């Protein structure tokens, strides 16, 4: 066999980030959106 095909298994931190992303897609109104990076900086 020339190469092995394996499926990527995310670590706990990556899995948590992916779960958070899915939640944000399901409920976009629950999260603040910014029109520009300057707006983000003004908020922090």
ModelCIF file with pLDDT and N, C-alpha, C, O atoms, coordinates in Angstrom:
data_MODEL
#
_entry.id   MODEL 
#
_entity.id                         1 
_entity.type                       polymer 
_entity.pdbx_number_of_molecules   1 
#
_entity_poly.entity_id                      1 
_entity_poly.type                           'polypeptide(L)' 
_entity_poly.nstd_linkage                   no 
_entity_poly.nstd_monomer                   no 
_entity_poly.pdbx_seq_one_letter_code       
;(UNK)(UNK)(UNK)(UNK)(UNK)(UNK)(UNK)(UNK)(UNK)(UNK)(UNK)(UNK)(UNK)(UNK)(UNK)(UNK)
(UNK)(UNK)(UNK)(UNK)(UNK)(UNK)(UNK)(UNK)(UNK)(UNK)(UNK)(UNK)(UNK)(UNK)(UNK)(UNK)
(UNK)(UNK)(UNK)(UNK)(UNK)(UNK)(UNK)(UNK)(UNK)(UNK)(UNK)(UNK)
;
_entity_poly.pdbx_seq_one_letter_code_can   XXXXXXXXXXXXXXXXXXXXXXXXXXXXXXXXXXXXXXXXXXXX 
_entity_poly.pdbx_strand_id                 A 
#
loop_
_entity_poly_seq.entity_id 
_entity_poly_seq.num 
_entity_poly_seq.mon_id 
_entity_poly_seq.hetero 
1 1  UNK n 
1 2  UNK n 
1 3  UNK n 
1 4  UNK n 
1 5  UNK n 
1 6  UNK n 
1 7  UNK n 
1 8  UNK n 
1 9  UNK n 
1 10 UNK n 
1 11 UNK n 
1 12 UNK n 
1 13 UNK n 
1 14 UNK n 
1 15 UNK n 
1 16 UNK n 
1 17 UNK n 
1 18 UNK n 
1 19 UNK n 
1 20 UNK n 
1 21 UNK n 
1 22 UNK n 
1 23 UNK n 
1 24 UNK n 
1 25 UNK n 
1 26 UNK n 
1 27 UNK n 
1 28 UNK n 
1 29 UNK n 
1 30 UNK n 
1 31 UNK n 
1 32 UNK n 
1 33 UNK n 
1 34 UNK n 
1 35 UNK n 
1 36 UNK n 
1 37 UNK n 
1 38 UNK n 
1 39 UNK n 
1 40 UNK n 
1 41 UNK n 
1 42 UNK n 
1 43 UNK n 
1 44 UNK n 
#
_struct_asym.id          A 
_struct_asym.entity_id   1 
#
loop_
_ma_qa_metric.id 
_ma_qa_metric.mode 
_ma_qa_metric.name 
_ma_qa_metric.software_group_id 
_ma_qa_metric.type 
1 global pLDDT . pLDDT 
2 local  pLDDT . pLDDT 
#
_ma_qa_metric_global.metric_id      1 
_ma_qa_metric_global.metric_value   91.91 
_ma_qa_metric_global.model_id       1 
_ma_qa_metric_global.ordinal_id     1 
#
loop_
_ma_qa_metric_local.label_asym_id 
_ma_qa_metric_local.label_comp_id 
_ma_qa_metric_local.label_seq_id 
_ma_qa_metric_local.metric_id 
_ma_qa_metric_local.metric_value 
_ma_qa_metric_local.model_id 
_ma_qa_metric_local.ordinal_id 
A UNK 1  2 66.00 1 1  
A UNK 2  2 84.00 1 2  
A UNK 3  2 87.00 1 3  
A UNK 4  2 88.00 1 4  
A UNK 5  2 86.00 1 5  
A UNK 6  2 86.00 1 6  
A UNK 7  2 85.00 1 7  
A UNK 8  2 85.00 1 8  
A UNK 9  2 89.00 1 9  
A UNK 10 2 91.00 1 10 
A UNK 11 2 94.00 1 11 
A UNK 12 2 96.00 1 12 
A UNK 13 2 96.00 1 13 
A UNK 14 2 95.00 1 14 
A UNK 15 2 96.00 1 15 
A UNK 16 2 97.00 1 16 
A UNK 17 2 96.00 1 17 
A UNK 18 2 95.00 1 18 
A UNK 19 2 96.00 1 19 
A UNK 20 2 94.00 1 20 
A UNK 21 2 95.00 1 21 
A UNK 22 2 96.00 1 22 
A UNK 23 2 95.00 1 23 
A UNK 24 2 93.00 1 24 
A UNK 25 2 94.00 1 25 
A UNK 26 2 95.00 1 26 
A UNK 27 2 93.00 1 27 
A UNK 28 2 91.00 1 28 
A UNK 29 2 91.00 1 29 
A UNK 30 2 91.00 1 30 
A UNK 31 2 90.00 1 31 
A UNK 32 2 90.00 1 32 
A UNK 33 2 89.00 1 33 
A UNK 34 2 93.00 1 34 
A UNK 35 2 94.00 1 35 
A UNK 36 2 96.00 1 36 
A UNK 37 2 96.00 1 37 
A UNK 38 2 96.00 1 38 
A UNK 39 2 96.00 1 39 
A UNK 40 2 94.00 1 40 
A UNK 41 2 96.00 1 41 
A UNK 42 2 95.00 1 42 
A UNK 43 2 92.00 1 43 
A UNK 44 2 91.00 1 44 
#
loop_
_atom_site.group_PDB 
_atom_site.id 
_atom_site.type_symbol 
_atom_site.label_atom_id 
_atom_site.label_alt_id 
_atom_site.label_comp_id 
_atom_site.label_asym_id 
_atom_site.label_entity_id 
_atom_site.label_seq_id 
_atom_site.pdbx_PDB_ins_code 
_atom_site.Cartn_x 
_atom_site.Cartn_y 
_atom_site.Cartn_z 
_atom_site.occupancy 
_atom_site.B_iso_or_equiv 
_atom_site.pdbx_formal_charge 
_atom_site.auth_seq_id 
_atom_site.auth_comp_id 
_atom_site.auth_asym_id 
_atom_site.auth_atom_id 
_atom_site.pdbx_PDB_model_num 
ATOM 1   N N  . UNK A 1 1  ? 0.852   -1.178 0.000  1.00 66.00 ? 1  UNK A N  1 
ATOM 2   C CA . UNK A 1 1  ? 0.000   0.000  0.000  1.00 66.00 ? 1  UNK A CA 1 
ATOM 3   C C  . UNK A 1 1  ? 0.897   1.241  0.000  1.00 66.00 ? 1  UNK A C  1 
ATOM 4   O O  . UNK A 1 1  ? 1.836   1.332  0.791  1.00 66.00 ? 1  UNK A O  1 
ATOM 5   N N  . UNK A 1 2  ? 0.607   2.183  -0.880 1.00 84.00 ? 2  UNK A N  1 
ATOM 6   C CA . UNK A 1 2  ? 1.440   3.375  -1.036 1.00 84.00 ? 2  UNK A CA 1 
ATOM 7   C C  . UNK A 1 2  ? 1.226   4.396  0.085  1.00 84.00 ? 2  UNK A C  1 
ATOM 8   O O  . UNK A 1 2  ? 2.169   5.075  0.492  1.00 84.00 ? 2  UNK A O  1 
ATOM 9   N N  . UNK A 1 3  ? 0.006   4.504  0.577  1.00 87.00 ? 3  UNK A N  1 
ATOM 10  C CA . UNK A 1 3  ? -0.271  5.454  1.647  1.00 87.00 ? 3  UNK A CA 1 
ATOM 11  C C  . UNK A 1 3  ? -1.499  4.983  2.426  1.00 87.00 ? 3  UNK A C  1 
ATOM 12  O O  . UNK A 1 3  ? -2.296  4.179  1.944  1.00 87.00 ? 3  UNK A O  1 
ATOM 13  N N  . UNK A 1 4  ? -1.621  5.501  3.622  1.00 88.00 ? 4  UNK A N  1 
ATOM 14  C CA . UNK A 1 4  ? -2.737  5.141  4.487  1.00 88.00 ? 4  UNK A CA 1 
ATOM 15  C C  . UNK A 1 4  ? -3.721  6.307  4.558  1.00 88.00 ? 4  UNK A C  1 
ATOM 16  O O  . UNK A 1 4  ? -3.310  7.453  4.739  1.00 88.00 ? 4  UNK A O  1 
ATOM 17  N N  . UNK A 1 5  ? -4.985  6.029  4.421  1.00 86.00 ? 5  UNK A N  1 
ATOM 18  C CA . UNK A 1 5  ? -6.016  7.054  4.533  1.00 86.00 ? 5  UNK A CA 1 
ATOM 19  C C  . UNK A 1 5  ? -6.584  6.986  5.941  1.00 86.00 ? 5  UNK A C  1 
ATOM 20  O O  . UNK A 1 5  ? -7.088  5.949  6.373  1.00 86.00 ? 5  UNK A O  1 
ATOM 21  N N  . UNK A 1 6  ? -6.495  8.107  6.653  1.00 86.00 ? 6  UNK A N  1 
ATOM 22  C CA . UNK A 1 6  ? -7.015  8.161  8.020  1.00 86.00 ? 6  UNK A CA 1 
ATOM 23  C C  . UNK A 1 6  ? -7.932  9.347  8.160  1.00 86.00 ? 6  UNK A C  1 
ATOM 24  O O  . UNK A 1 6  ? -7.777  10.348 7.461  1.00 86.00 ? 6  UNK A O  1 
ATOM 25  N N  . UNK A 1 7  ? -8.865  9.240  9.041  1.00 85.00 ? 7  UNK A N  1 
ATOM 26  C CA . UNK A 1 7  ? -9.788  10.322 9.320  1.00 85.00 ? 7  UNK A CA 1 
ATOM 27  C C  . UNK A 1 7  ? -9.211  11.172 10.459 1.00 85.00 ? 7  UNK A C  1 
ATOM 28  O O  . UNK A 1 7  ? -8.695  10.646 11.445 1.00 85.00 ? 7  UNK A O  1 
ATOM 29  N N  . UNK A 1 8  ? -9.310  12.487 10.300 1.00 85.00 ? 8  UNK A N  1 
ATOM 30  C CA . UNK A 1 8  ? -8.839  13.420 11.314 1.00 85.00 ? 8  UNK A CA 1 
ATOM 31  C C  . UNK A 1 8  ? -9.719  13.330 12.557 1.00 85.00 ? 8  UNK A C  1 
ATOM 32  O O  . UNK A 1 8  ? -10.944 13.398 12.455 1.00 85.00 ? 8  UNK A O  1 
ATOM 33  N N  . UNK A 1 9  ? -9.112  13.181 13.711 1.00 89.00 ? 9  UNK A N  1 
ATOM 34  C CA . UNK A 1 9  ? -9.848  13.160 14.980 1.00 89.00 ? 9  UNK A CA 1 
ATOM 35  C C  . UNK A 1 9  ? -9.407  14.385 15.774 1.00 89.00 ? 9  UNK A C  1 
ATOM 36  O O  . UNK A 1 9  ? -8.271  14.443 16.244 1.00 89.00 ? 9  UNK A O  1 
ATOM 37  N N  . UNK A 1 10 ? -10.304 15.374 15.928 1.00 91.00 ? 10 UNK A N  1 
ATOM 38  C CA . UNK A 1 10 ? -9.903  16.602 16.624 1.00 91.00 ? 10 UNK A CA 1 
ATOM 39  C C  . UNK A 1 10 ? -9.688  16.382 18.123 1.00 91.00 ? 10 UNK A C  1 
ATOM 40  O O  . UNK A 1 10 ? -10.312 15.521 18.743 1.00 91.00 ? 10 UNK A O  1 
ATOM 41  N N  . UNK A 1 11 ? -8.786  17.189 18.680 1.00 94.00 ? 11 UNK A N  1 
ATOM 42  C CA . UNK A 1 11 ? -8.576  17.139 20.126 1.00 94.00 ? 11 UNK A CA 1 
ATOM 43  C C  . UNK A 1 11 ? -9.721  17.875 20.817 1.00 94.00 ? 11 UNK A C  1 
ATOM 44  O O  . UNK A 1 11 ? -10.583 18.441 20.145 1.00 94.00 ? 11 UNK A O  1 
ATOM 45  N N  . UNK A 1 12 ? -9.741  17.876 22.122 1.00 96.00 ? 12 UNK A N  1 
ATOM 46  C CA . UNK A 1 12 ? -10.854 18.448 22.893 1.00 96.00 ? 12 UNK A CA 1 
ATOM 47  C C  . UNK A 1 12 ? -11.046 19.939 22.609 1.00 96.00 ? 12 UNK A C  1 
ATOM 48  O O  . UNK A 1 12 ? -12.183 20.400 22.497 1.00 96.00 ? 12 UNK A O  1 
ATOM 49  N N  . UNK A 1 13 ? -9.965  20.693 22.491 1.00 96.00 ? 13 UNK A N  1 
ATOM 50  C CA . UNK A 1 13 ? -10.067 22.131 22.239 1.00 96.00 ? 13 UNK A CA 1 
ATOM 51  C C  . UNK A 1 13 ? -10.663 22.401 20.852 1.00 96.00 ? 13 UNK A C  1 
ATOM 52  O O  . UNK A 1 13 ? -11.519 23.272 20.694 1.00 96.00 ? 13 UNK A O  1 
ATOM 53  N N  . UNK A 1 14 ? -10.204 21.649 19.862 1.00 95.00 ? 14 UNK A N  1 
ATOM 54  C CA . UNK A 1 14 ? -10.735 21.817 18.511 1.00 95.00 ? 14 UNK A CA 1 
ATOM 55  C C  . UNK A 1 14 ? -12.197 21.410 18.456 1.00 95.00 ? 14 UNK A C  1 
ATOM 56  O O  . UNK A 1 14 ? -13.002 22.078 17.808 1.00 95.00 ? 14 UNK A O  1 
ATOM 57  N N  . UNK A 1 15 ? -12.549 20.322 19.129 1.00 96.00 ? 15 UNK A N  1 
ATOM 58  C CA . UNK A 1 15 ? -13.934 19.870 19.150 1.00 96.00 ? 15 UNK A CA 1 
ATOM 59  C C  . UNK A 1 15 ? -14.832 20.925 19.794 1.00 96.00 ? 15 UNK A C  1 
ATOM 60  O O  . UNK A 1 15 ? -15.932 21.185 19.305 1.00 96.00 ? 15 UNK A O  1 
ATOM 61  N N  . UNK A 1 16 ? -14.371 21.533 20.883 1.00 97.00 ? 16 UNK A N  1 
ATOM 62  C CA . UNK A 1 16 ? -15.153 22.583 21.542 1.00 97.00 ? 16 UNK A CA 1 
ATOM 63  C C  . UNK A 1 16 ? -15.352 23.781 20.606 1.00 97.00 ? 16 UNK A C  1 
ATOM 64  O O  . UNK A 1 16 ? -16.436 24.364 20.570 1.00 97.00 ? 16 UNK A O  1 
ATOM 65  N N  . UNK A 1 17 ? -14.322 24.147 19.857 1.00 96.00 ? 17 UNK A N  1 
ATOM 66  C CA . UNK A 1 17 ? -14.430 25.263 18.918 1.00 96.00 ? 17 UNK A CA 1 
ATOM 67  C C  . UNK A 1 17 ? -15.407 24.925 17.790 1.00 96.00 ? 17 UNK A C  1 
ATOM 68  O O  . UNK A 1 17 ? -16.200 25.773 17.381 1.00 96.00 ? 17 UNK A O  1 
ATOM 69  N N  . UNK A 1 18 ? -15.353 23.704 17.292 1.00 95.00 ? 18 UNK A N  1 
ATOM 70  C CA . UNK A 1 18 ? -16.280 23.287 16.241 1.00 95.00 ? 18 UNK A CA 1 
ATOM 71  C C  . UNK A 1 18 ? -17.715 23.255 16.751 1.00 95.00 ? 18 UNK A C  1 
ATOM 72  O O  . UNK A 1 18 ? -18.639 23.641 16.035 1.00 95.00 ? 18 UNK A O  1 
ATOM 73  N N  . UNK A 1 19 ? -17.905 22.798 17.980 1.00 96.00 ? 19 UNK A N  1 
ATOM 74  C CA . UNK A 1 19 ? -19.242 22.785 18.581 1.00 96.00 ? 19 UNK A CA 1 
ATOM 75  C C  . UNK A 1 19 ? -19.779 24.210 18.738 1.00 96.00 ? 19 UNK A C  1 
ATOM 76  O O  . UNK A 1 19 ? -20.954 24.474 18.486 1.00 96.00 ? 19 UNK A O  1 
ATOM 77  N N  . UNK A 1 20 ? -18.898 25.121 19.159 1.00 94.00 ? 20 UNK A N  1 
ATOM 78  C CA . UNK A 1 20 ? -19.300 26.515 19.318 1.00 94.00 ? 20 UNK A CA 1 
ATOM 79  C C  . UNK A 1 20 ? -19.680 27.117 17.957 1.00 94.00 ? 20 UNK A C  1 
ATOM 80  O O  . UNK A 1 20 ? -20.652 27.866 17.856 1.00 94.00 ? 20 UNK A O  1 
ATOM 81  N N  . UNK A 1 21 ? -18.918 26.791 16.931 1.00 95.00 ? 21 UNK A N  1 
ATOM 82  C CA . UNK A 1 21 ? -19.215 27.267 15.579 1.00 95.00 ? 21 UNK A CA 1 
ATOM 83  C C  . UNK A 1 21 ? -20.589 26.773 15.122 1.00 95.00 ? 21 UNK A C  1 
ATOM 84  O O  . UNK A 1 21 ? -21.367 27.546 14.563 1.00 95.00 ? 21 UNK A O  1 
ATOM 85  N N  . UNK A 1 22 ? -20.892 25.511 15.351 1.00 96.00 ? 22 UNK A N  1 
ATOM 86  C CA . UNK A 1 22 ? -22.192 24.957 14.968 1.00 96.00 ? 22 UNK A CA 1 
ATOM 87  C C  . UNK A 1 22 ? -23.324 25.664 15.720 1.00 96.00 ? 22 UNK A C  1 
ATOM 88  O O  . UNK A 1 22 ? -24.373 25.946 15.140 1.00 96.00 ? 22 UNK A O  1 
ATOM 89  N N  . UNK A 1 23 ? -23.114 25.946 16.999 1.00 95.00 ? 23 UNK A N  1 
ATOM 90  C CA . UNK A 1 23 ? -24.113 26.659 17.800 1.00 95.00 ? 23 UNK A CA 1 
ATOM 91  C C  . UNK A 1 23 ? -24.331 28.065 17.248 1.00 95.00 ? 23 UNK A C  1 
ATOM 92  O O  . UNK A 1 23 ? -25.465 28.539 17.174 1.00 95.00 ? 23 UNK A O  1 
ATOM 93  N N  . UNK A 1 24 ? -23.251 28.727 16.864 1.00 93.00 ? 24 UNK A N  1 
ATOM 94  C CA . UNK A 1 24 ? -23.356 30.077 16.308 1.00 93.00 ? 24 UNK A CA 1 
ATOM 95  C C  . UNK A 1 24 ? -24.127 30.066 14.983 1.00 93.00 ? 24 UNK A C  1 
ATOM 96  O O  . UNK A 1 24 ? -24.883 30.995 14.699 1.00 93.00 ? 24 UNK A O  1 
ATOM 97  N N  . UNK A 1 25 ? -23.937 29.021 14.177 1.00 94.00 ? 25 UNK A N  1 
ATOM 98  C CA . UNK A 1 25 ? -24.670 28.918 12.910 1.00 94.00 ? 25 UNK A CA 1 
ATOM 99  C C  . UNK A 1 25 ? -26.161 28.699 13.154 1.00 94.00 ? 25 UNK A C  1 
ATOM 100 O O  . UNK A 1 25 ? -26.994 29.214 12.408 1.00 94.00 ? 25 UNK A O  1 
ATOM 101 N N  . UNK A 1 26 ? -26.497 27.941 14.191 1.00 95.00 ? 26 UNK A N  1 
ATOM 102 C CA . UNK A 1 26 ? -27.902 27.652 14.492 1.00 95.00 ? 26 UNK A CA 1 
ATOM 103 C C  . UNK A 1 26 ? -28.620 28.864 15.077 1.00 95.00 ? 26 UNK A C  1 
ATOM 104 O O  . UNK A 1 26 ? -29.811 29.054 14.830 1.00 95.00 ? 26 UNK A O  1 
ATOM 105 N N  . UNK A 1 27 ? -27.914 29.680 15.844 1.00 93.00 ? 27 UNK A N  1 
ATOM 106 C CA . UNK A 1 27 ? -28.518 30.823 16.541 1.00 93.00 ? 27 UNK A CA 1 
ATOM 107 C C  . UNK A 1 27 ? -27.713 32.096 16.303 1.00 93.00 ? 27 UNK A C  1 
ATOM 108 O O  . UNK A 1 27 ? -27.163 32.653 17.254 1.00 93.00 ? 27 UNK A O  1 
ATOM 109 N N  . UNK A 1 28 ? -27.628 32.570 15.071 1.00 91.00 ? 28 UNK A N  1 
ATOM 110 C CA . UNK A 1 28 ? -26.785 33.738 14.793 1.00 91.00 ? 28 UNK A CA 1 
ATOM 111 C C  . UNK A 1 28 ? -27.237 35.003 15.516 1.00 91.00 ? 28 UNK A C  1 
ATOM 112 O O  . UNK A 1 28 ? -26.418 35.881 15.788 1.00 91.00 ? 28 UNK A O  1 
ATOM 113 N N  . UNK A 1 29 ? -28.534 35.112 15.833 1.00 91.00 ? 29 UNK A N  1 
ATOM 114 C CA . UNK A 1 29 ? -29.020 36.290 16.529 1.00 91.00 ? 29 UNK A CA 1 
ATOM 115 C C  . UNK A 1 29 ? -28.532 36.396 17.959 1.00 91.00 ? 29 UNK A C  1 
ATOM 116 O O  . UNK A 1 29 ? -28.637 37.460 18.569 1.00 91.00 ? 29 UNK A O  1 
ATOM 117 N N  . UNK A 1 30 ? -28.002 35.317 18.504 1.00 91.00 ? 30 UNK A N  1 
ATOM 118 C CA . UNK A 1 30 ? -27.513 35.307 19.882 1.00 91.00 ? 30 UNK A CA 1 
ATOM 119 C C  . UNK A 1 30 ? -26.088 35.836 19.997 1.00 91.00 ? 30 UNK A C  1 
ATOM 120 O O  . UNK A 1 30 ? -25.563 35.976 21.101 1.00 91.00 ? 30 UNK A O  1 
ATOM 121 N N  . UNK A 1 31 ? -25.461 36.131 18.860 1.00 90.00 ? 31 UNK A N  1 
ATOM 122 C CA . UNK A 1 31 ? -24.065 36.534 18.864 1.00 90.00 ? 31 UNK A CA 1 
ATOM 123 C C  . UNK A 1 31 ? -23.912 37.877 18.161 1.00 90.00 ? 31 UNK A C  1 
ATOM 124 O O  . UNK A 1 31 ? -24.560 38.139 17.147 1.00 90.00 ? 31 UNK A O  1 
ATOM 125 N N  . UNK A 1 32 ? -23.055 38.712 18.708 1.00 90.00 ? 32 UNK A N  1 
ATOM 126 C CA . UNK A 1 32 ? -22.832 40.037 18.139 1.00 90.00 ? 32 UNK A CA 1 
ATOM 127 C C  . UNK A 1 32 ? -22.032 39.923 16.851 1.00 90.00 ? 32 UNK A C  1 
ATOM 128 O O  . UNK A 1 32 ? -21.095 39.130 16.750 1.00 90.00 ? 32 UNK A O  1 
ATOM 129 N N  . UNK A 1 33 ? -22.418 40.729 15.871 1.00 89.00 ? 33 UNK A N  1 
ATOM 130 C CA . UNK A 1 33 ? -21.713 40.787 14.598 1.00 89.00 ? 33 UNK A CA 1 
ATOM 131 C C  . UNK A 1 33 ? -21.100 42.173 14.441 1.00 89.00 ? 33 UNK A C  1 
ATOM 132 O O  . UNK A 1 33 ? -21.633 43.165 14.940 1.00 89.00 ? 33 UNK A O  1 
ATOM 133 N N  . UNK A 1 34 ? -19.987 42.222 13.750 1.00 93.00 ? 34 UNK A N  1 
ATOM 134 C CA . UNK A 1 34 ? -19.288 43.477 13.519 1.00 93.00 ? 34 UNK A CA 1 
ATOM 135 C C  . UNK A 1 34 ? -19.197 43.753 12.029 1.00 93.00 ? 34 UNK A C  1 
ATOM 136 O O  . UNK A 1 34 ? -19.068 42.832 11.222 1.00 93.00 ? 34 UNK A O  1 
ATOM 137 N N  . UNK A 1 35 ? -19.264 45.018 11.674 1.00 94.00 ? 35 UNK A N  1 
ATOM 138 C CA . UNK A 1 35 ? -19.151 45.424 10.275 1.00 94.00 ? 35 UNK A CA 1 
ATOM 139 C C  . UNK A 1 35 ? -17.705 45.664 9.864  1.00 94.00 ? 35 UNK A C  1 
ATOM 140 O O  . UNK A 1 35 ? -17.374 45.607 8.680  1.00 94.00 ? 35 UNK A O  1 
ATOM 141 N N  . UNK A 1 36 ? -16.834 45.934 10.852 1.00 96.00 ? 36 UNK A N  1 
ATOM 142 C CA . UNK A 1 36 ? -15.424 46.191 10.525 1.00 96.00 ? 36 UNK A CA 1 
ATOM 143 C C  . UNK A 1 36 ? -14.554 45.823 11.714 1.00 96.00 ? 36 UNK A C  1 
ATOM 144 O O  . UNK A 1 36 ? -15.037 45.650 12.833 1.00 96.00 ? 36 UNK A O  1 
ATOM 145 N N  . UNK A 1 37 ? -13.270 45.708 11.446 1.00 96.00 ? 37 UNK A N  1 
ATOM 146 C CA . UNK A 1 37 ? -12.317 45.419 12.515 1.00 96.00 ? 37 UNK A CA 1 
ATOM 147 C C  . UNK A 1 37 ? -12.231 46.591 13.488 1.00 96.00 ? 37 UNK A C  1 
ATOM 148 O O  . UNK A 1 37 ? -12.053 46.384 14.688 1.00 96.00 ? 37 UNK A O  1 
ATOM 149 N N  . UNK A 1 38 ? -12.355 47.811 12.986 1.00 96.00 ? 38 UNK A N  1 
ATOM 150 C CA . UNK A 1 38 ? -12.342 48.985 13.851 1.00 96.00 ? 38 UNK A CA 1 
ATOM 151 C C  . UNK A 1 38 ? -13.493 48.921 14.856 1.00 96.00 ? 38 UNK A C  1 
ATOM 152 O O  . UNK A 1 38 ? -13.334 49.312 16.012 1.00 96.00 ? 38 UNK A O  1 
ATOM 153 N N  . UNK A 1 39 ? -14.641 48.432 14.416 1.00 96.00 ? 39 UNK A N  1 
ATOM 154 C CA . UNK A 1 39 ? -15.785 48.278 15.314 1.00 96.00 ? 39 UNK A CA 1 
ATOM 155 C C  . UNK A 1 39 ? -15.473 47.269 16.419 1.00 96.00 ? 39 UNK A C  1 
ATOM 156 O O  . UNK A 1 39 ? -15.874 47.456 17.568 1.00 96.00 ? 39 UNK A O  1 
ATOM 157 N N  . UNK A 1 40 ? -14.760 46.205 16.071 1.00 94.00 ? 40 UNK A N  1 
ATOM 158 C CA . UNK A 1 40 ? -14.345 45.214 17.082 1.00 94.00 ? 40 UNK A CA 1 
ATOM 159 C C  . UNK A 1 40 ? -13.434 45.868 18.096 1.00 94.00 ? 40 UNK A C  1 
ATOM 160 O O  . UNK A 1 40 ? -13.611 45.687 19.301 1.00 94.00 ? 40 UNK A O  1 
ATOM 161 N N  . UNK A 1 41 ? -12.455 46.630 17.618 1.00 96.00 ? 41 UNK A N  1 
ATOM 162 C CA . UNK A 1 41 ? -11.509 47.276 18.514 1.00 96.00 ? 41 UNK A CA 1 
ATOM 163 C C  . UNK A 1 41 ? -12.202 48.279 19.432 1.00 96.00 ? 41 UNK A C  1 
ATOM 164 O O  . UNK A 1 41 ? -11.828 48.416 20.596 1.00 96.00 ? 41 UNK A O  1 
ATOM 165 N N  . UNK A 1 42 ? -13.209 48.979 18.913 1.00 95.00 ? 42 UNK A N  1 
ATOM 166 C CA . UNK A 1 42 ? -13.947 49.925 19.735 1.00 95.00 ? 42 UNK A CA 1 
ATOM 167 C C  . UNK A 1 42 ? -14.691 49.201 20.860 1.00 95.00 ? 42 UNK A C  1 
ATOM 168 O O  . UNK A 1 42 ? -14.910 49.771 21.929 1.00 95.00 ? 42 UNK A O  1 
ATOM 169 N N  . UNK A 1 43 ? -15.073 47.962 20.620 1.00 92.00 ? 43 UNK A N  1 
ATOM 170 C CA . UNK A 1 43 ? -15.851 47.198 21.596 1.00 92.00 ? 43 UNK A CA 1 
ATOM 171 C C  . UNK A 1 43 ? -14.989 46.609 22.717 1.00 92.00 ? 43 UNK A C  1 
ATOM 172 O O  . UNK A 1 43 ? -15.499 46.297 23.793 1.00 92.00 ? 43 UNK A O  1 
ATOM 173 N N  . UNK A 1 44 ? -13.694 46.456 22.468 1.00 91.00 ? 44 UNK A N  1 
ATOM 174 C CA . UNK A 1 44 ? -12.820 45.862 23.492 1.00 91.00 ? 44 UNK A CA 1 
ATOM 175 C C  . UNK A 1 44 ? -12.043 46.868 24.217 1.00 91.00 ? 44 UNK A C  1 
ATOM 176 O O  . UNK A 1 44 ? -11.265 46.524 25.106 1.00 91.00 ? 44 UNK A O  1 
#
